Amino acid sequence: MEKIDIVTVLYNSREVLPDFFRSLDRQSYRDFRLYVVDNASLDQSLA
């Protein structure tokens, strides 16, 4: 299997991030890179 790239764009998304990361943790396929792009969030999403 090949490595896949996952890209997510944040914009004031802090409240949905825990569920997003839990869903990634539940995946059986582990050979991926995660790119997180913050679009100038004001709610500390990137932190």
N, CA, C, O and CB atoms as a CASP TS submission, in Angstrom:
PFRMAT TS
TARGET T0000
AUTHOR 0000-0000-0000
METHOD Language model
MODEL 1
PARENT N/A
ATOM      1  N   MET     1       0.830  -1.188   0.000  1.00  0.00           N
ATOM      2  CA  MET     1       0.000   0.000   0.000  1.00  0.00           C
ATOM      3  C   MET     1       0.868   1.242   0.000  1.00  0.00           C
ATOM      4  O   MET     1       1.991   1.241   0.503  1.00  0.00           O
ATOM      5  CB  MET     1      -0.941   0.003   1.202  1.00  0.00           C
ATOM      6  N   GLU     2       0.335   2.278  -0.563  1.00  0.00           N
ATOM      7  CA  GLU     2       1.072   3.532  -0.651  1.00  0.00           C
ATOM      8  C   GLU     2       0.684   4.487   0.468  1.00  0.00           C
ATOM      9  O   GLU     2      -0.401   4.401   1.042  1.00  0.00           O
ATOM     10  CB  GLU     2       0.835   4.188  -2.000  1.00  0.00           C
ATOM     11  N   LYS     3       1.593   5.386   0.755  1.00  0.00           N
ATOM     12  CA  LYS     3       1.303   6.449   1.720  1.00  0.00           C
ATOM     13  C   LYS     3       0.307   7.415   1.088  1.00  0.00           C
ATOM     14  O   LYS     3       0.415   7.746  -0.092  1.00  0.00           O
ATOM     15  CB  LYS     3       2.610   7.197   2.158  1.00  0.00           C
ATOM     16  N   ILE     4      -0.648   7.858   1.872  1.00  0.00           N
ATOM     17  CA  ILE     4      -1.601   8.852   1.393  1.00  0.00           C
ATOM     18  C   ILE     4      -1.407  10.140   2.180  1.00  0.00           C
ATOM     19  O   ILE     4      -0.882  10.133   3.293  1.00  0.00           O
ATOM     20  CB  ILE     4      -3.062   8.338   1.522  1.00  0.00           C
ATOM     21  N   ASP     5      -1.834  11.226   1.592  1.00  0.00           N
ATOM     22  CA  ASP     5      -1.786  12.530   2.248  1.00  0.00           C
ATOM     23  C   ASP     5      -3.205  12.954   2.581  1.00  0.00           C
ATOM     24  O   ASP     5      -4.114  12.823   1.762  1.00  0.00           O
ATOM     25  CB  ASP     5      -1.083  13.593   1.349  1.00  0.00           C
ATOM     26  N   ILE     6      -3.383  13.458   3.782  1.00  0.00           N
ATOM     27  CA  ILE     6      -4.672  13.978   4.224  1.00  0.00           C
ATOM     28  C   ILE     6      -4.463  15.454   4.514  1.00  0.00           C
ATOM     29  O   ILE     6      -3.547  15.833   5.244  1.00  0.00           O
ATOM     30  CB  ILE     6      -5.226  13.204   5.491  1.00  0.00           C
ATOM     31  N   VAL     7      -5.320  16.278   3.936  1.00  0.00           N
ATOM     32  CA  VAL     7      -5.233  17.717   4.126  1.00  0.00           C
ATOM     33  C   VAL     7      -6.526  18.197   4.755  1.00  0.00           C
ATOM     34  O   VAL     7      -7.612  17.876   4.273  1.00  0.00           O
ATOM     35  CB  VAL     7      -4.958  18.449   2.786  1.00  0.00           C
ATOM     36  N   THR     8      -6.415  18.960   5.823  1.00  0.00           N
ATOM     37  CA  THR     8      -7.592  19.593   6.400  1.00  0.00           C
ATOM     38  C   THR     8      -7.313  21.074   6.562  1.00  0.00           C
ATOM     39  O   THR     8      -6.212  21.479   6.936  1.00  0.00           O
ATOM     40  CB  THR     8      -7.973  18.946   7.760  1.00  0.00           C
ATOM     41  N   VAL     9      -8.321  21.868   6.276  1.00  0.00           N
ATOM     42  CA  VAL     9      -8.206  23.317   6.382  1.00  0.00           C
ATOM     43  C   VAL     9      -9.031  23.768   7.585  1.00  0.00           C
ATOM     44  O   VAL     9     -10.211  23.439   7.712  1.00  0.00           O
ATOM     45  CB  VAL     9      -8.683  24.028   5.065  1.00  0.00           C
ATOM     46  N   LEU    10      -8.389  24.518   8.451  1.00  0.00           N
ATOM     47  CA  LEU    10      -9.072  25.019   9.641  1.00  0.00           C
ATOM     48  C   LEU    10      -9.493  26.461   9.441  1.00  0.00           C
ATOM     49  O   LEU    10      -8.768  27.268   8.858  1.00  0.00           O
ATOM     50  CB  LEU    10      -8.173  24.896  10.876  1.00  0.00           C
ATOM     51  N   TYR    11     -10.668  26.762   9.931  1.00  0.00           N
ATOM     52  CA  TYR    11     -11.082  28.156  10.070  1.00  0.00           C
ATOM     53  C   TYR    11     -12.069  28.202  11.222  1.00  0.00           C
ATOM     54  O   TYR    11     -13.242  27.860  11.072  1.00  0.00           O
ATOM     55  CB  TYR    11     -11.715  28.724   8.734  1.00  0.00           C
ATOM     56  N   ASN    12     -11.578  28.627  12.365  1.00  0.00           N
ATOM     57  CA  ASN    12     -12.400  28.674  13.574  1.00  0.00           C
ATOM     58  C   ASN    12     -13.104  27.333  13.799  1.00  0.00           C
ATOM     59  O   ASN    12     -14.322  27.271  13.967  1.00  0.00           O
ATOM     60  CB  ASN    12     -13.438  29.813  13.477  1.00  0.00           C
ATOM     61  N   SER    13     -12.307  26.270  13.798  1.00  0.00           N
ATOM     62  CA  SER    13     -12.827  24.898  13.836  1.00  0.00           C
ATOM     63  C   SER    13     -12.534  24.179  15.144  1.00  0.00           C
ATOM     64  O   SER    13     -12.640  22.954  15.205  1.00  0.00           O
ATOM     65  CB  SER    13     -12.252  24.104  12.698  1.00  0.00           C
ATOM     66  N   ARG    14     -12.181  24.885  16.157  1.00  0.00           N
ATOM     67  CA  ARG    14     -11.705  24.261  17.391  1.00  0.00           C
ATOM     68  C   ARG    14     -12.665  23.208  17.937  1.00  0.00           C
ATOM     69  O   ARG    14     -12.217  22.164  18.410  1.00  0.00           O
ATOM     70  CB  ARG    14     -11.474  25.319  18.438  1.00  0.00           C
ATOM     71  N   GLU    15     -13.971  23.456  17.885  1.00  0.00           N
ATOM     72  CA  GLU    15     -14.909  22.518  18.497  1.00  0.00           C
ATOM     73  C   GLU    15     -15.040  21.198  17.747  1.00  0.00           C
ATOM     74  O   GLU    15     -15.479  20.211  18.337  1.00  0.00           O
ATOM     75  CB  GLU    15     -16.252  23.156  18.602  1.00  0.00           C
ATOM     76  N   VAL    16     -14.678  21.144  16.477  1.00  0.00           N
ATOM     77  CA  VAL    16     -14.796  19.885  15.719  1.00  0.00           C
ATOM     78  C   VAL    16     -13.493  19.088  15.668  1.00  0.00           C
ATOM     79  O   VAL    16     -13.491  17.928  15.254  1.00  0.00           O
ATOM     80  CB  VAL    16     -15.254  20.179  14.305  1.00  0.00           C
ATOM     81  N   LEU    17     -12.394  19.700  16.083  1.00  0.00           N
ATOM     82  CA  LEU    17     -11.100  19.019  15.982  1.00  0.00           C
ATOM     83  C   LEU    17     -10.991  17.743  16.820  1.00  0.00           C
ATOM     84  O   LEU    17     -10.422  16.769  16.328  1.00  0.00           O
ATOM     85  CB  LEU    17     -10.016  19.960  16.390  1.00  0.00           C
ATOM     86  N   PRO    18     -11.497  17.686  18.048  1.00  0.00           N
ATOM     87  CA  PRO    18     -11.389  16.423  18.798  1.00  0.00           C
ATOM     88  C   PRO    18     -12.031  15.243  18.064  1.00  0.00           C
ATOM     89  O   PRO    18     -11.457  14.155  18.032  1.00  0.00           O
ATOM     90  CB  PRO    18     -12.036  16.578  20.168  1.00  0.00           C
ATOM     91  N   ASP    19     -13.206  15.444  17.479  1.00  0.00           N
ATOM     92  CA  ASP    19     -13.851  14.362  16.719  1.00  0.00           C
ATOM     93  C   ASP    19     -13.058  14.012  15.472  1.00  0.00           C
ATOM     94  O   ASP    19     -12.950  12.841  15.106  1.00  0.00           O
ATOM     95  CB  ASP    19     -15.278  14.758  16.330  1.00  0.00           C
ATOM     96  N   PHE    20     -12.508  15.014  14.826  1.00  0.00           N
ATOM     97  CA  PHE    20     -11.687  14.764  13.632  1.00  0.00           C
ATOM     98  C   PHE    20     -10.481  13.900  13.974  1.00  0.00           C
ATOM     99  O   PHE    20     -10.199  12.927  13.274  1.00  0.00           O
ATOM    100  CB  PHE    20     -11.222  16.092  13.006  1.00  0.00           C
ATOM    101  N   PHE    21      -9.770  14.243  15.039  1.00  0.00           N
ATOM    102  CA  PHE    21      -8.588  13.468  15.417  1.00  0.00           C
ATOM    103  C   PHE    21      -8.964  12.077  15.926  1.00  0.00           C
ATOM    104  O   PHE    21      -8.222  11.121  15.699  1.00  0.00           O
ATOM    105  CB  PHE    21      -7.790  14.213  16.486  1.00  0.00           C
ATOM    106  N   ARG    22     -10.093  11.949  16.602  1.00  0.00           N
ATOM    107  CA  ARG    22     -10.559  10.615  17.014  1.00  0.00           C
ATOM    108  C   ARG    22     -10.864   9.745  15.805  1.00  0.00           C
ATOM    109  O   ARG    22     -10.561   8.552  15.804  1.00  0.00           O
ATOM    110  CB  ARG    22     -11.807  10.730  17.901  1.00  0.00           C
ATOM    111  N   SER    23     -11.458  10.332  14.782  1.00  0.00           N
ATOM    112  CA  SER    23     -11.760   9.548  13.582  1.00  0.00           C
ATOM    113  C   SER    23     -10.481   9.079  12.894  1.00  0.00           C
ATOM    114  O   SER    23     -10.427   7.959  12.386  1.00  0.00           O
ATOM    115  CB  SER    23     -12.610  10.372  12.605  1.00  0.00           C
ATOM    116  N   LEU    24      -9.455   9.923  12.875  1.00  0.00           N
ATOM    117  CA  LEU    24      -8.168   9.492  12.308  1.00  0.00           C
ATOM    118  C   LEU    24      -7.554   8.367  13.135  1.00  0.00           C
ATOM    119  O   LEU    24      -6.967   7.433  12.589  1.00  0.00           O
ATOM    120  CB  LEU    24      -7.191  10.678  12.228  1.00  0.00           C
ATOM    121  N   ASP    25      -7.691   8.463  14.430  1.00  0.00           N
ATOM    122  CA  ASP    25      -7.118   7.450  15.314  1.00  0.00           C
ATOM    123  C   ASP    25      -7.791   6.087  15.131  1.00  0.00           C
ATOM    124  O   ASP    25      -7.168   5.053  15.368  1.00  0.00           O
ATOM    125  CB  ASP    25      -7.239   7.898  16.768  1.00  0.00           C
ATOM    126  N   ARG    26      -9.031   6.081  14.720  1.00  0.00           N
ATOM    127  CA  ARG    26      -9.780   4.826  14.533  1.00  0.00           C
ATOM    128  C   ARG    26      -9.486   4.133  13.210  1.00  0.00           C
ATOM    129  O   ARG    26      -9.914   2.998  13.000  1.00  0.00           O
ATOM    130  CB  ARG    26     -11.257   5.098  14.625  1.00  0.00           C
ATOM    131  N   GLN    27      -8.770   4.790  12.328  1.00  0.00           N
ATOM    132  CA  GLN    27      -8.480   4.203  11.026  1.00  0.00           C
ATOM    133  C   GLN    27      -7.483   3.053  11.168  1.00  0.00           C
ATOM    134  O   GLN    27      -6.531   3.129  11.944  1.00  0.00           O
ATOM    135  CB  GLN    27      -7.933   5.271  10.064  1.00  0.00           C
ATOM    136  N   SER    28      -7.716   2.018  10.425  1.00  0.00           N
ATOM    137  CA  SER    28      -6.757   0.902  10.450  1.00  0.00           C
ATOM    138  C   SER    28      -5.561   1.181   9.534  1.00  0.00           C
ATOM    139  O   SER    28      -4.468   0.667   9.770  1.00  0.00           O
ATOM    140  CB  SER    28      -7.450  -0.411  10.025  1.00  0.00           C
ATOM    141  N   TYR    29      -5.762   1.982   8.506  1.00  0.00           N
ATOM    142  CA  TYR    29      -4.670   2.345   7.607  1.00  0.00           C
ATOM    143  C   TYR    29      -3.867   3.461   8.258  1.00  0.00           C
ATOM    144  O   TYR    29      -4.401   4.536   8.530  1.00  0.00           O
ATOM    145  CB  TYR    29      -5.206   2.783   6.204  1.00  0.00           C
ATOM    146  N   ARG    30      -2.606   3.213   8.503  1.00  0.00           N
ATOM    147  CA  ARG    30      -1.785   4.153   9.257  1.00  0.00           C
ATOM    148  C   ARG    30      -0.702   4.847   8.439  1.00  0.00           C
ATOM    149  O   ARG    30      -0.013   5.726   8.956  1.00  0.00           O
ATOM    150  CB  ARG    30      -1.152   3.445  10.388  1.00  0.00           C
ATOM    151  N   ASP    31      -0.543   4.478   7.199  1.00  0.00           N
ATOM    152  CA  ASP    31       0.546   5.043   6.403  1.00  0.00           C
ATOM    153  C   ASP    31       0.071   6.326   5.715  1.00  0.00           C
ATOM    154  O   ASP    31      -0.152   6.354   4.505  1.00  0.00           O
ATOM    155  CB  ASP    31       1.052   4.013   5.352  1.00  0.00           C
ATOM    156  N   PHE    32      -0.075   7.377   6.508  1.00  0.00           N
ATOM    157  CA  PHE    32      -0.527   8.642   5.952  1.00  0.00           C
ATOM    158  C   PHE    32       0.227   9.799   6.584  1.00  0.00           C
ATOM    159  O   PHE    32       0.795   9.690   7.670  1.00  0.00           O
ATOM    160  CB  PHE    32      -2.031   8.814   6.156  1.00  0.00           C
ATOM    161  N   ARG    33       0.208  10.911   5.860  1.00  0.00           N
ATOM    162  CA  ARG    33       0.730  12.178   6.362  1.00  0.00           C
ATOM    163  C   ARG    33      -0.455  13.114   6.508  1.00  0.00           C
ATOM    164  O   ARG    33      -1.325  13.166   5.639  1.00  0.00           O
ATOM    165  CB  ARG    33       1.832  12.783   5.409  1.00  0.00           C
ATOM    166  N   LEU    34      -0.485  13.839   7.589  1.00  0.00           N
ATOM    167  CA  LEU    34      -1.555  14.795   7.838  1.00  0.00           C
ATOM    168  C   LEU    34      -1.005  16.204   7.700  1.00  0.00           C
ATOM    169  O   LEU    34      -0.012  16.561   8.333  1.00  0.00           O
ATOM    170  CB  LEU    34      -2.180  14.582   9.239  1.00  0.00           C
ATOM    171  N   TYR    35      -1.661  16.997   6.869  1.00  0.00           N
ATOM    172  CA  TYR    35      -1.323  18.402   6.714  1.00  0.00           C
ATOM    173  C   TYR    35      -2.487  19.215   7.270  1.00  0.00           C
ATOM    174  O   TYR    35      -3.637  19.023   6.875  1.00  0.00           O
ATOM    175  CB  TYR    35      -1.031  18.765   5.213  1.00  0.00           C
ATOM    176  N   VAL    36      -2.180  20.114   8.179  1.00  0.00           N
ATOM    177  CA  VAL    36      -3.192  20.985   8.767  1.00  0.00           C
ATOM    178  C   VAL    36      -2.861  22.410   8.331  1.00  0.00           C
ATOM    179  O   VAL    36      -1.779  22.927   8.608  1.00  0.00           O
ATOM    180  CB  VAL    36      -3.236  20.853  10.346  1.00  0.00           C
ATOM    181  N   VAL    37      -3.810  23.028   7.647  1.00  0.00           N
ATOM    182  CA  VAL    37      -3.637  24.389   7.144  1.00  0.00           C
ATOM    183  C   VAL    37      -4.628  25.280   7.881  1.00  0.00           C
ATOM    184  O   VAL    37      -5.838  25.063   7.813  1.00  0.00           O
ATOM    185  CB  VAL    37      -3.849  24.464   5.584  1.00  0.00           C
ATOM    186  N   ASP    38      -4.122  26.264   8.572  1.00  0.00           N
ATOM    187  CA  ASP    38      -5.001  27.179   9.286  1.00  0.00           C
ATOM    188  C   ASP    38      -5.228  28.417   8.450  1.00  0.00           C
ATOM    189  O   ASP    38      -4.287  29.005   7.916  1.00  0.00           O
ATOM    190  CB  ASP    38      -4.415  27.553  10.657  1.00  0.00           C
ATOM    191  N   ASN    39      -6.484  28.809   8.339  1.00  0.00           N
ATOM    192  CA  ASN    39      -6.866  29.935   7.505  1.00  0.00           C
ATOM    193  C   ASN    39      -7.165  31.160   8.386  1.00  0.00           C
ATOM    194  O   ASN    39      -8.253  31.733   8.331  1.00  0.00           O
ATOM    195  CB  ASN    39      -8.095  29.572   6.632  1.00  0.00           C
ATOM    196  N   ALA    40      -6.186  31.538   9.185  1.00  0.00           N
ATOM    197  CA  ALA    40      -6.268  32.710  10.063  1.00  0.00           C
ATOM    198  C   ALA    40      -7.393  32.609  11.092  1.00  0.00           C
ATOM    199  O   ALA    40      -8.136  33.567  11.307  1.00  0.00           O
ATOM    200  CB  ALA    40      -6.461  33.957   9.233  1.00  0.00           C
ATOM    201  N   SER    41      -7.511  31.451  11.719  1.00  0.00           N
ATOM    202  CA  SER    41      -8.527  31.267  12.756  1.00  0.00           C
ATOM    203  C   SER    41      -8.296  32.212  13.923  1.00  0.00           C
ATOM    204  O   SER    41      -7.162  32.526  14.284  1.00  0.00           O
ATOM    205  CB  SER    41      -8.532  29.821  13.250  1.00  0.00           C
ATOM    206  N   LEU    42      -9.390  32.648  14.492  1.00  0.00           N
ATOM    207  CA  LEU    42      -9.310  33.519  15.661  1.00  0.00           C
ATOM    208  C   LEU    42      -9.589  32.756  16.949  1.00  0.00           C
ATOM    209  O   LEU    42      -9.461  33.320  18.035  1.00  0.00           O
ATOM    210  CB  LEU    42     -10.288  34.677  15.523  1.00  0.00           C
ATOM    211  N   ASP    43      -9.966  31.491  16.849  1.00  0.00           N
ATOM    212  CA  ASP    43     -10.384  30.716  18.037  1.00  0.00           C
ATOM    213  C   ASP    43      -9.310  29.764  18.555  1.00  0.00           C
ATOM    214  O   ASP    43      -9.625  28.812  19.269  1.00  0.00           O
ATOM    215  CB  ASP    43     -11.629  29.921  17.714  1.00  0.00           C
ATOM    216  N   GLN    44      -8.068  30.002  18.212  1.00  0.00           N
ATOM    217  CA  GLN    44      -6.950  29.157  18.673  1.00  0.00           C
ATOM    218  C   GLN    44      -7.024  27.730  18.127  1.00  0.00           C
ATOM    219  O   GLN    44      -6.510  26.810  18.763  1.00  0.00           O
ATOM    220  CB  GLN    44      -6.927  29.112  20.198  1.00  0.00           C
ATOM    221  N   SER    45      -7.641  27.523  16.981  1.00  0.00           N
ATOM    222  CA  SER    45      -7.740  26.196  16.372  1.00  0.00           C
ATOM    223  C   SER    45      -6.369  25.558  16.164  1.00  0.00           C
ATOM    224  O   SER    45      -6.173  24.379  16.459  1.00  0.00           O
ATOM    225  CB  SER    45      -8.471  26.287  15.041  1.00  0.00           C
ATOM    226  N   LEU    46      -5.447  26.327  15.668  1.00  0.00           N
ATOM    227  CA  LEU    46      -4.132  25.771  15.366  1.00  0.00           C
ATOM    228  C   LEU    46      -3.381  25.352  16.619  1.00  0.00           C
ATOM    229  O   LEU    46      -2.649  24.362  16.607  1.00  0.00           O
ATOM    230  CB  LEU    46      -3.311  26.775  14.595  1.00  0.00           C
ATOM    231  N   ALA    47      -3.558  26.089  17.684  1.00  0.00           N
ATOM    232  CA  ALA    47      -2.879  25.758  18.945  1.00  0.00           C
ATOM    233  C   ALA    47      -3.377  24.416  19.441  1.00  0.00           C
ATOM    234  O   ALA    47      -2.937  23.943  20.489  1.00  0.00           O
ATOM    235  CB  ALA    47      -3.115  26.857  20.020  1.00  0.00           C
TER
END
